[in-house]
Amino acid sequence: MIIIILNEWKLFFRNRLFIYTTVLFLLSLIMVVSLGVYQNEKQKQYRSEAQDYIKEQWDNLEAMNPHRAAHYGSYAFKPMSILNSMDNGVNDLTGNVIKLEGHVQNEIVYSEASQSLALSKFGKLKSSIILQYVVPLFLIFLSFGSMTSEKDSKRINLLRLQGVSLKRLTFSKSISVWIYGLLLLLITVLTQAIIGEIDLEITFRLILIFISYSLYYYIITCLSIFTSAILKDNTSALSIILSVWILWTIFIPKIFGNAAEKIYPLPSRQVFKTTMKEDRSKGIDGHNPRDERREALKLKYLKEYQVDSLKNLPINFDGIVMQEDEEYGNMVWDKYFGKNYRILQSQKILYQLSGFLNPFASLQSMSMGGCGTDMIHHLDFLKKSEDYRRYLIKTLNDKHAFGGSKTGDWSWTVDSSFFRTVNDFQYKTPSISTQINHYTIDIVSMIWWSIIATFLIRSKVGEGAIS
């Protein structure tokens, strides 16, 4: 088998078109990776400057009422790593900045797509685009051409007379073409690692990405050579291979994506906002003194502090009302956003199951998951930013309620020294080891397809197809 692989590589390097194409691929990959890393670093710099600006503004707030500061709010920025330059996943569509303020849970905004003047089918050119679409297509032509040359030259008959079985020949050729795909992938990953700053976590993620693409390339090459081997008509074989590739990359993802949305539909934006607003209106309205819930809360605190009127309370009842309004809003948020999260997770699982019909779906899921840019990581950021928002608003409301002011005294203020005591929002992308369970279906699917590809290429099917 080793001899066949070495001979295949000798034939590759005798082909000038192969050499020129390889050089073009390498230059394209290195250029795309380099530009992606550069662009990613510039975006990180802009984001860091924005974070510093927001921090400086917060630390130097003029003296104001804590509740007013709650309306002033803060901002949370989705973090970026070097892997965003490889596969930006859902980030281009979902956005990367969210405002954190009292009484309302805002949507994340400022997506790359919403600010782009020219959008294409694939968006910005990332190395993942070349690795997912272009390289597999080239591997198909390379593997198909490898078997075609054997058929046209009748060399395959000579090899069989020398005792080389068709399954041994096809498997060896598959490995030789697969190695070529691995080399392109390895150069991409190494360039990514050398140019960008990496740590142990990013290294683990790069390893996961490398394994995912390696398995996909193995599946592609095995199926391509198998199809080319069992069919005498080269045109038909190539047509079948390309048809499968088109189904995998274009039609099946769209079909299962639409099916997931139909089976697990998300509520429309208008319905979602309306129902949340209705539910929240049933709770304590912090700006309505006649609200029945506010009245019940007032009686509770009057009894607790054994006084007969709000002016005799040693605390500021307005701050209590504001926090109670927040607590009810948090319950509404947990109810509706939690339901949406479960729907999104169900959609993702259903789409992941399509990987057993289409390994490309599993590859995309593993690629985005490895880069930390899929829906799972996005939802984690939203959850952590909401947790911080609740901490921030509660800190301000508690200061309003228990900081020394009295009920109705809206002129009471605190200076910037208090605002500087509030902890900043710190978000760290969860480690891949804690998230790997979300990709179990994808991993099993890739292994399943690899076993199928190995079985086909090592089987005796097609032994008599070529004479």
C-alpha positions in Angstrom: 0.0 0.0 0.0 2.8 2.4 0.8 4.4 1.8 -2.6 1.1 2.6 -4.3 0.8 5.8 -2.2 4.3 6.9 -3.1 3.7 6.2 -6.8 0.6 8.3 -6.6 2.5 11.2 -5.2 5.1 10.8 -7.9 2.4 11.0 -10.5 0.9 14.1 -8.8 4.2 16.0 -8.9 4.7 15.1 -12.6 1.5 17.0 -13.4 2.2 20.7 -13.7 -1.5 21.6 -13.4 -1.5 19.8 -10.0 1.6 21.8 -8.9 0.2 25.1 -10.1 -3.2 24.4 -8.4 -1.5 23.4 -5.2 0.6 26.6 -5.2 -2.6 28.6 -5.8 -4.4 26.9 -3.0 -1.5 27.5 -0.6 -1.2 31.1 -1.5 -4.9 31.6 -1.2 -5.2 29.9 2.1 -2.2 31.7 3.6 -3.5 35.1 2.3 -7.1 34.4 3.6 -5.8 33.3 7.0 -3.4 36.3 7.2 -6.0 38.8 6.2 -8.5 37.2 8.5 -6.2 37.4 11.5 -5.3 41.0 10.7 -9.0 42.0 10.4 -9.8 40.0 13.6 -7.0 41.9 15.5 -8.3 45.2 14.3 -11.8 44.4 15.4 -10.5 43.2 18.8 -8.6 46.5 19.1 -11.7 48.6 18.2 -13.7 46.5 20.7 -11.1 47.0 23.4 -11.1 50.7 22.8 -14.9 50.8 23.0 -14.9 48.8 26.3 -12.3 51.2 27.8 -14.4 54.1 26.7 -17.5 52.7 28.3 -15.6 51.9 31.5 -14.1 55.4 31.6 -17.5 56.9 31.2 -19.0 54.7 34.0 -16.2 55.4 36.4 -16.5 59.1 35.9 -20.3 59.5 36.0 -21.4 62.7 37.5 -23.3 62.6 40.8 -26.7 61.2 40.1 -29.5 59.1 41.5 -28.7 55.4 41.4 -31.9 54.7 39.5 -31.0 57.2 36.9 -27.7 55.4 36.5 -29.7 52.2 36.0 -31.3 53.8 33.0 -27.9 55.0 31.8 -26.7 51.4 31.9 -23.6 49.8 30.5 -22.6 47.6 27.5 -21.4 44.1 27.1 -19.2 43.2 24.2 -19.0 39.6 22.9 -15.4 38.5 23.1 -13.3 37.6 20.1 -10.5 35.1 19.7 -8.1 34.3 17.0 -10.5 31.5 15.8 -13.1 34.1 14.8 -10.9 34.8 11.8 -11.3 31.2 10.8 -15.0 30.7 11.1 -17.2 33.5 12.4 -20.2 31.3 12.6 -23.5 33.1 13.6 -21.7 36.2 14.9 -22.1 38.1 11.6 -25.9 37.8 11.9 -26.5 37.8 15.6 -24.5 40.9 16.6 -21.8 41.5 19.2 -22.9 44.3 21.5 -25.8 44.4 24.0 -26.9 47.3 26.2 -27.5 46.5 29.8 -30.0 48.7 31.6 -32.9 48.7 34.0 -36.5 47.6 33.3 -35.7 46.1 29.9 -33.7 43.2 28.5 -32.3 44.5 25.1 -31.5 42.5 22.0 -27.9 42.1 20.9 -27.1 44.5 18.1 -24.4 45.7 15.7 -23.9 42.6 13.6 -21.4 42.6 10.8 -24.1 41.7 8.3 -26.3 44.6 9.3 -23.5 47.1 8.6 -22.2 45.6 5.4 -22.8 47.4 2.2 -22.2 44.3 0.0 -23.4 40.9 1.2 -22.8 37.6 -0.6 -24.1 34.1 -0.2 -21.1 33.2 2.0 -20.4 36.5 3.6 -16.8 37.5 4.4 -14.2 35.2 3.0 -12.9 33.1 5.8 -10.5 30.1 5.6 -13.5 27.9 6.6 -15.2 28.8 3.3 -12.2 27.5 1.3 -11.8 24.4 3.6 -15.5 23.5 3.5 -16.3 24.2 -0.2 -13.2 24.6 -2.4 -10.8 22.0 -1.0 -13.4 19.2 -1.0 -14.3 20.0 -4.6 -10.7 19.8 -5.6 -10.3 16.5 -3.7 -13.2 15.1 -5.7 -11.6 16.0 -9.0 -8.2 14.8 -7.8 -9.5 11.4 -6.6 -11.7 10.9 -9.6 -8.9 11.7 -11.9 -6.7 9.3 -10.1 -9.0 6.4 -11.0 -9.8 7.7 -14.4 -6.1 7.6 -15.4 -5.9 4.0 -14.3 -8.9 3.1 -16.5 -7.9 5.0 -19.5 -4.3 3.6 -19.6 -5.5 0.1 -18.8 -2.8 0.1 -16.1 -5.4 -1.2 -13.7 -5.5 -4.6 -15.5 -1.7 -4.9 -15.2 -1.9 -4.2 -11.5 -4.6 -6.8 -11.0 -2.5 -9.3 -12.9 0.4 -8.6 -10.4 -1.9 -9.4 -7.5 -3.1 -5.9 -6.5 -6.8 -6.1 -5.7 -9.2 -3.4 -6.6 -10.1 -2.7 -3.0 -6.4 -2.4 -2.1 -5.8 -0.1 -5.0 -8.8 2.2 -4.3 -8.0 2.4 -0.6 -4.4 3.3 -1.3 -5.5 6.0 -3.7 -8.0 7.3 -1.2 -5.3 7.6 1.4 -2.9 9.4 -1.0 -5.5 12.0 -1.9 -6.6 12.3 1.7 -3.0 13.0 2.7 -3.0 15.9 0.3 -6.1 17.3 1.9 -4.6 16.9 5.3 -1.5 18.9 4.2 -3.6 21.8 3.0 -5.6 21.6 6.3 -2.4 21.4 8.4 -0.8 24.4 6.7 -4.0 26.4 7.3 -4.1 25.5 11.0 -0.4 26.1 11.5 -0.6 29.4 9.8 -3.5 30.3 12.1 -1.5 29.2 15.1 1.8 31.0 14.0 0.3 34.3 13.1 -2.2 34.6 15.9 -1.8 34.4 19.6 -2.9 31.0 21.0 -3.2 29.4 24.4 -3.9 25.9 25.6 -7.7 26.3 25.1 -7.3 27.5 21.5 -4.9 24.7 20.9 -7.5 22.2 22.0 -10.1 23.8 19.8 -7.7 23.8 16.8 -7.1 20.1 17.3 -10.9 19.5 17.3 -11.3 21.5 14.1 -8.4 19.6 12.5 -9.9 16.3 13.4 -13.3 17.3 12.1 -12.1 18.5 8.7 -9.8 15.5 8.5 -12.7 13.1 8.8 -14.8 15.0 6.3 -11.9 14.9 3.8 -11.5 11.2 4.3 -15.2 10.6 3.7 -15.1 12.8 0.5 -12.1 11.0 -1.0 -13.2 7.5 -0.2 -16.7 8.0 -1.6 -15.3 9.8 -4.7 -12.8 7.0 -5.6 -15.3 4.3 -4.7 -17.9 5.8 -7.1 -15.3 6.2 -9.8 -14.1 2.7 -9.4 -17.5 0.9 -9.6 -18.7 2.8 -12.7 -17.2 2.2 -16.1 -18.6 5.4 -17.4 -16.4 8.2 -16.1 -18.8 10.9 -16.9 -21.6 9.3 -15.0 -19.3 8.7 -12.0 -18.2 12.3 -11.9 -21.8 13.5 -12.3 -22.9 11.4 -9.4 -20.1 12.6 -7.2 -20.8 16.2 -8.0 -24.5 15.7 -7.5 -23.9 14.3 -4.0 -21.6 17.2 -3.2 -24.2 19.7 -4.3 -26.9 18.0 -2.2 -24.6 17.9 0.8 -23.5 21.6 0.7 -26.6 23.3 -0.7 -29.9 21.5 -0.7 -29.9 19.2 2.3 -28.8 21.9 4.8 -31.5 24.2 3.5 -34.2 21.4 3.7 -33.3 20.4 7.2 -32.9 24.0 8.3 -36.4 24.8 7.1 -37.8 21.6 8.6 -36.3 22.4 12.0 -37.9 25.8 11.9 -41.3 24.3 11.0 -41.2 21.6 13.6 -39.9 23.9 16.3 -41.1 27.3 15.3 -40.0 30.4 17.1 -42.6 33.1 17.8 -42.5 36.2 15.6 -40.7 39.2 17.0 -44.0 41.1 17.3 -45.8 38.3 19.1 -42.8 37.7 21.4 -42.5 41.4 22.4 -46.3 41.8 22.8 -46.7 38.8 25.1 -43.7 39.7 27.2 -45.0 43.2 27.6 -48.5 41.9 28.6 -47.0 39.6 31.2 -44.7 42.3 32.6 -47.6 44.8 32.8 -49.3 42.4 35.3 -46.4 42.8 37.7 -45.3 45.8 39.8 -45.0 49.0 37.7 -42.2 50.9 39.3 -43.5 54.3 38.1 -47.2 53.8 39.1 -48.0 54.5 42.8 -51.5 53.2 42.4 -50.5 49.7 41.3 -52.1 47.0 43.4 -48.9 45.1 43.7 -47.1 48.1 44.8 -49.7 48.6 47.5 -49.3 45.1 48.7 -45.5 45.6 48.8 -46.0 48.8 50.8 -48.1 47.1 53.4 -45.5 44.4 53.7 -42.7 46.9 54.5 -44.7 49.1 56.7 -45.5 46.0 58.8 -41.9 44.8 58.7 -40.6 48.1 60.0 -43.6 48.8 62.3 -44.4 52.2 60.9 -47.7 53.7 59.6 -46.5 55.6 56.5 -43.8 55.5 53.9 -42.2 58.8 55.1 -41.4 57.0 58.4 -39.6 54.1 56.7 -35.8 54.2 57.5 -35.2 53.1 53.9 -36.2 54.4 50.5 -39.3 52.5 49.4 -38.9 53.7 45.8 -35.7 51.6 45.5 -37.5 48.6 46.8 -40.2 49.0 44.2 -37.7 49.3 41.4 -36.0 46.1 42.4 -39.3 44.2 42.8 -40.2 45.4 39.3 -36.8 44.0 38.1 -37.4 40.7 39.9 -40.7 40.3 38.2 -39.2 41.3 34.8 -36.5 38.7 35.4 -39.2 36.0 35.8 -40.8 37.1 32.6 -37.5 37.0 30.8 -36.7 33.6 32.2 -40.1 32.3 31.0 -40.0 33.6 27.4 -36.3 33.6 26.7 -35.9 30.3 28.4 -38.6 28.9 26.1 -36.8 30.4 23.1 -33.5 28.9 24.2 -35.1 25.5 24.4 -36.6 25.9 20.9 -33.3 26.9 19.5 -31.6 24.0 21.1 -34.2 21.6 19.7 -33.7 23.1 16.3 -30.0 22.6 16.6 -30.3 19.0 17.7 -32.7 18.2 14.8 -30.3 19.8 12.4 -27.4 17.9 13.9 -29.3 14.6 13.3 -29.2 15.5 9.6 -25.5 14.7 9.8 -26.4 11.0 9.5 -27.6 11.9 6.0 -25.2 14.7 5.3 -21.7 14.8 7.0 -21.3 18.4 5.8 -23.9 19.5 8.4 -21.8 17.8 11.1 -18.6 19.5 9.8 -20.2 22.9 9.9 -21.4 22.4 13.4 -18.0 21.1 14.6 -16.2 24.0 12.8 -18.4 26.7 14.4 -18.4 24.9 17.8 -14.6 24.6 17.7 -14.2 28.2 16.9 -16.7 29.2 19.6 -19.0 31.0 17.2 -22.1 28.8 17.0 -25.5 29.2 18.6 -24.5 27.4 21.8 -21.7 29.8 22.5 -23.9 32.8 21.5 -26.7 31.7 24.0 -24.1 31.3 26.7 -22.9 34.9 26.2 -26.5 36.2 26.3 -27.2 34.3 29.5 -24.0 35.6 31.2 -24.6 39.1 30.1 -28.2 39.0 31.5 -26.8 37.6 34.8 -24.5 40.6 34.9 -27.3 43.0 34.1 -29.3 41.7 37.0 -26.3 42.1 39.3 -25.7 45.7 38.0 -29.3 46.8 38.4 -29.7 45.2 41.8 -26.6 46.9 43.1 -27.9 50.3 42.0 -31.5 49.7 43.3 -30.1 48.4 46.6 -28.0 51.6 46.9 -31.2 53.6 46.2 -33.1 51.7 48.8 -30.6 51.3 51.6 -28.0 54.0 50.8 -29.4 56.6 53.2 -32.1 58.4 51.2 -35.8 58.5 52.1 -38.9 57.6 50.1 -39.7 60.3 47.5 -36.3 61.9 47.6 -35.4 61.6 44.0 -32.8 64.4 44.3 -30.6 62.2 46.4 -27.4 61.3 44.5 -24.2 59.3 44.8 -20.9 60.3 43.3 -18.5 58.5 41.0 -16.7 56.7 43.8 -19.7 54.5 44.3 -20.0 53.7 40.6 -16.3 52.6 40.5 -17.1 50.0 43.2 -19.4 48.1 40.8 -17.7 45.1 39.2 -17.1 45.2 35.5 -18.7 42.6 33.1 -16.2 39.8 32.7 -17.0 37.1 30.2 -14.8 34.2 29.2 -15.7 31.8 26.5 -16.4 28.4 28.1 -13.8 25.8 27.5 -14.4 23.3 24.8 -14.2 20.5 27.4 -17.3 21.8 29.1 -19.2 22.2 25.8 -18.2 19.0 23.9 -21.4 17.3 25.0 -23.3 19.6 22.7 -21.5 18.1 19.7 -21.8 14.4 20.6 -24.3 13.9 17.7 -21.8 15.5 15.3 -18.9 13.4 16.5 -20.9 10.2 16.2 -22.1 11.2 12.7 -18.6 11.9 11.5 -17.4 8.6 12.8 -20.4 6.8 11.3 -19.7 8.2 7.9 -16.0 7.4 8.2 -16.9 3.8 9.0 -19.2 3.7 6.0 -16.6 5.2 3.7 -14.0 2.7 4.9 -16.3 -0.2 4.5 -17.2 0.8 0.9 -13.6 1.4 -0.2 -12.4 -1.8 1.4 -15.3 -3.9 0.2 -15.3 -6.2 -2.9 -18.0 -4.2 -4.6 -16.9 -3.3 -8.0 -14.2 -6.0 -8.3 -15.7 -7.0 -11.6 -16.8 -3.7 -12.8 -13.5 -3.0 -14.5 -12.0 -5.4 -17.0 
